[in-house]
Amino acid sequence: MEKIKELFIKYKEIILYVIFGVLTTLVNWVVYALTEPLFKAMFHGDEVMFNLFGMAITYTTFAIFLANFIAWVAGVLFAFVTNKIWVFESKSWKPRVALKEFWLFVTARLITGVLEWFGVPLLVAIGLNQPLFGIDGFLAKIIVSVIVIILNYVFSKLIIFKKKDESPKEEN
């Protein structure tokens, strides 16, 4: 039991990052599951609303987009709070500090989000489109997801929630 405690203490940050990452995913899925039917009721049908980059956006696809976007926002907010408080133990809630951390966090998540949105199709286009578990392109999805998780951790650890003793001294 003592060995398990030592390992937990040694890898606490990574363990908590994984746990809260799973919970963030659940928040995202639950919010999507709750909002998607609502938006589909508001925006339903296969009638084309507009064209975007040559793709016809129907009311139904717009409803799905809105639900997914709100789920992403909910997940990012949940991840920010849990990462700040429990994973990286950033104690300051002074507006200047918390707002800086928040905007860095959102910016980092947008960067890795773009990597996710475009990385999977790119890998599929260059040949990583083999089916895995019966899903085309799932290998590409897994590879990009691993890269995104690692980058999110690195951004959070080294840039967003870095400890005061690790950061450069502020000039007066």
C-alpha positions in Angstrom: 0.0 0.0 0.0 2.9 2.3 0.8 4.3 1.8 -2.7 1.0 2.7 -4.3 0.9 5.9 -2.2 4.5 6.7 -3.3 3.6 6.2 -7.0 0.5 8.3 -6.7 2.4 11.2 -5.1 5.1 10.9 -7.7 2.7 10.9 -10.6 -0.2 12.8 -9.0 -0.3 15.5 -11.6 -0.4 13.1 -14.6 -3.0 10.9 -12.9 -5.2 13.8 -12.1 -4.8 15.2 -15.6 -6.0 11.8 -17.0 -8.9 11.6 -14.6 -10.1 15.1 -15.3 -9.5 14.6 -19.0 -11.9 11.7 -18.9 -14.4 13.8 -16.9 -14.0 16.6 -19.4 -14.9 14.3 -22.2 -18.0 13.2 -20.2 -19.0 16.8 -19.7 -18.6 17.4 -23.4 -20.7 14.3 -24.3 -23.4 15.1 -21.8 -23.8 18.7 -22.9 -23.9 17.6 -26.5 -26.5 14.9 -25.7 -28.7 17.5 -23.9 -28.3 20.3 -26.5 -28.4 18.4 -29.7 -32.1 17.5 -29.5 -33.0 21.0 -28.4 -31.2 22.5 -31.4 -32.6 19.9 -33.8 -36.1 20.9 -32.6 -35.2 24.5 -33.3 -33.3 24.0 -36.6 -34.6 20.9 -38.3 -34.8 19.7 -41.8 -32.6 19.0 -44.8 -33.2 22.5 -46.3 -30.0 24.2 -47.1 -29.3 27.3 -44.9 -26.1 28.3 -46.7 -23.0 26.9 -48.4 -19.7 26.9 -46.7 -16.6 26.1 -48.7 -18.7 24.2 -51.2 -20.6 22.2 -48.5 -24.3 22.6 -48.1 -25.1 23.4 -44.5 -28.6 22.2 -43.7 -30.6 23.2 -40.6 -29.9 19.7 -39.1 -26.1 20.1 -39.6 -26.3 23.6 -38.2 -28.1 22.2 -35.1 -25.3 19.6 -34.7 -22.6 22.2 -35.1 -24.2 24.4 -32.4 -24.6 21.5 -30.0 -21.0 20.4 -30.6 -19.7 24.0 -30.2 -21.5 24.5 -26.9 -20.3 21.1 -25.7 -16.7 22.1 -26.6 -17.1 25.4 -24.6 -18.5 23.5 -21.6 -15.6 21.0 -21.8 -13.0 23.8 -22.0 -14.5 25.6 -19.0 -14.7 22.4 -17.0 -11.1 21.5 -17.9 -9.8 25.0 -17.1 -11.3 25.0 -13.6 -10.2 21.4 -12.8 -6.7 21.8 -14.2 -6.2 25.1 -12.4 -7.5 23.9 -9.0 -6.5 20.2 -8.8 -4.1 19.2 -11.5 -1.6 22.1 -11.6 -2.7 23.7 -8.3 -2.6 27.3 -9.4 -3.8 29.1 -6.3 -4.3 32.6 -7.4 -7.7 33.9 -8.3 -6.6 37.5 -8.7 -8.4 38.7 -11.8 -5.1 39.5 -13.6 -3.6 36.1 -13.0 -6.8 34.1 -13.5 -7.8 35.9 -16.7 -4.3 35.5 -18.1 -4.4 31.8 -17.4 -7.9 31.5 -18.8 -7.0 33.2 -22.1 -3.8 31.2 -22.5 -5.8 28.0 -21.8 -8.5 28.9 -24.3 -5.9 29.9 -26.9 -4.0 26.6 -26.4 -7.2 24.6 -26.7 -8.1 26.5 -29.9 -4.6 25.7 -31.3 -4.9 22.0 -30.5 -8.6 22.1 -31.6 -7.5 23.3 -35.0 -4.8 20.5 -35.1 -7.6 18.0 -34.3 -10.0 19.4 -36.9 -7.5 19.4 -39.7 -5.0 16.8 -38.6 -7.3 13.9 -38.9 -8.4 14.6 -42.4 -4.8 15.4 -43.4 -3.5 12.0 -42.1 -6.4 10.2 -43.8 -5.5 12.1 -47.0 -1.9 11.0 -46.9 -2.8 7.3 -46.4 -3.7 6.7 -42.7 -7.2 5.8 -43.6 -7.1 2.2 -42.5 -10.2 1.1 -40.6 -9.7 0.4 -36.9 -12.6 -1.2 -35.0 -14.5 -0.9 -38.2 -14.2 2.9 -38.4 -12.4 4.4 -41.3 -9.7 6.8 -40.3 -9.8 5.9 -36.7 -6.0 5.2 -36.6 -5.5 8.8 -37.7 -8.0 10.0 -35.0 -6.1 8.1 -32.3 -2.7 9.5 -33.4 -3.9 13.1 -33.5 -5.7 12.6 -30.2 -2.5 11.4 -28.5 -0.6 14.4 -29.9 -3.4 16.8 -28.8 -3.4 15.4 -25.2 0.4 15.7 -24.9 0.4 19.2 -26.3 -2.5 20.3 -24.0 -0.5 18.9 -21.0 2.7 20.7 -22.1 1.0 24.0 -22.8 -0.7 23.8 -19.3 2.4 22.7 -17.5 5.0 25.0 -19.1 3.0 28.0 -20.2 -0.4 28.4 -18.6 -0.1 27.1 -15.0 3.6 27.3 -14.5 4.7 27.6 -10.9 6.1 31.0 -9.7 9.5 29.5 -9.0 9.6 28.2 -12.6 8.6 31.4 -14.3 10.9 34.3 -15.2 11.0 37.1 -12.6 8.6 39.9 -13.3 10.0 43.3 -14.0 8.7 46.1 -11.8 
